[in-house]
Amino acid sequence: MPRKGGGKRRKRRTHVVPAPGTAVSKSPRSLVFRRGKVPAGVRDLVPDIRRMLMPNTALNLKEKRFNNIRDYVSVSAQLGISHFLIFSATDRGPYLRFCKVPQGPTLTFRLVEYSLAADVRSVHRRPVSLQEGDSSHAPLLVLNNFATAEKKADRNGIALTAEMFRRS
C-alpha cells in the first residue's frame, strides 16, 4: 500500500478496545510494594512475589519513598486494584500485610522463613526458567486445613483469613 504524502506509515490499531457493555474481568488485581526500611532479602522478595502473581499485578511498579498508602488507595479505584501486599519490617522481623481495598480487612503476617526464586534455581541441577506463556494465567490457591483450630479465638481469626483468601 503506497504511503500518502511520502511520510512514514503509522500504526492505527495498536490495541483491541472492548465492546461497550461487556463485563470487565472479575479477577483480583494487586499491588505489591514495601514500606519503610526492609532487609535486603525482603527487597529481593518483592519482585519474586510480583512475578508469581502475574498477570494481575503491576510488575514494574516504581516505589517512591515519599508515597504513602493513601496515594496507592486513591489510584487503586481507577486501575481496578482490589488487594495490596505490603512488605515492612520492625525490630522483630519482616512482615507482610494483605489488604483488601478500599475498606476490606487487613491481615498481618510475620515472615519467619522464605526462599527467593534465585535460591531455588541455584539448588536445582537443571533449573527451569519461566517462559512468556507461564504467567498468562492467574495462580491457583489451594486452601487446606484452615478449619483446624484449637482455641475459639483463633478459630475466628482463621475463619476470617480463609474467607478473605477465598473471596479474593
N, C-alpha and C positions, 0 to 999 in steps of 0.2 A: 504494500500500500504506500503510495507516494506521500511524502511529507508536505504539509501545507506551509507555505511561506518559507521553506528552506530551513526551518528550525528543527530542534530535536523532537523525537517522539516522546509523548508523555503517557504515563500510566494513568488511566482514568478510573479503573475499578480496582482499587487496592484491597478491599475487604468486602465481605458479604454483610449487608445490613439486614437484620432480622425483620420479617414482615410485621406490620403493626397488628397488635392483638395477640401475638404469640407469647407464651409464658417464658419468663427467664428461668434458667435452671435454679432449682431449689437447693443445690448442694452448698454446704457451708464454705465460706471463704474466710481466710485467716490472714493475720499479720503476725509475724514473729520478729520480735525485737528485744533489746536489752535496755535496762535502766540502771544508771549508776555505774560504779566501777565493779567489774566482774573479773574473775580469774581468766587467764589465757585459755584454759581448756574450755570454759563455758563460751568464750568468744569464738572459738572454733566450732563449738557445738551448734550455734545458731544457724550457720549456713547449711549444716547437715540436716537439721530439722526442717528448714525451708525446702531443701531438695526432696526430703521424704514426703512432705505434704503437697508436692506438686500434683496437679496443675492448678489447684485452687488457692495458691498463696503467692505473695509477692516475692519473687526470687531475688531481685536486685534492689531491695528497699534500702534507701540511703538514710541512715540514722544520724541525727544531729544531736549534739549534747544539750542544746537549749530547747529541743522539742519536749513537750510534756504529754501526758496521756490525754489531756483534753484536746490537743491538736489531732491526735490519732482518732479520737472519738468523733470529732467534727467531720473528718474526712471519710470516715467509715460508712456513713449513710450514702454518700454519693457513689462510692465504689462498691457497695453491696457487701461490705465486710461484716461477718457475723461473729467472729471469735478473735481474741488476742491471745497470743502465747508470749508472756513477758518473762525474761530471764533477769534475775537480780542476785545480789549476794550480800550477806551480812558477815559478822564475825563467826557465826556458827556454820556457815557454808552457803552454797548456791541454792537458789530457789527458782521454781517455775510457777508462774501464776497463769491459770487458764480462765479467761474472762469471756463471758457471753455479752456481746454488745447489743444495745446500749444499756439495758438495765438488768441483764440477767445475773445469775450468781457468779461469784468469783471463787475458784478453788485454788488453794496454795499447796504446793508440794515441795518438800525438801529433797534435793537431789543428793542421793547417797553415793551411787555409783553410776557411771555411764561410760560408754566406749564411743570414740569418734569413728567415722567411716574410714578414715585413713589408717587407723589402728587395726580395724577388722581386715582391711585389704592387705596390710603388711603381714598378717599372720597366715594368710592363705598361700598355698603353693602357686595356684593359677588364679589370681584374682579376677573377678568378673566386674567390668565397669558398666555403668548404666548407659543404655542406648537412648536415642531420642524417643522411641515409642514406649519405653518403660514408664515414663512419667505422664503418659496421656490419660491414664485412668486414676481416679481417686484411690487412696489407700483403703484397705479393708481393716476394720477394727473388730477384734474378737473380744467380747466381754464374757469372762468366765469367772465363776466363784465370787461374784460381788455380794451374794446374799448370805454368805457365811460370816457372821459377826457374833462375837460373844456377848458384848455389852449392848444394852438398849441404846445408849447414847451414841455408840459407834455405828449402830445399825442405821440411825437416821442420817448420819454423815455419809455412810457408804451408799445408802439409797439415793441421796442427792447426787453423789458422784456418778453412780451408774445411770441415773436418769439424764443427767446433763450430757454424758457421752453418748447415750442412745439417741437423744434428740438432736445432736449436732451433726 
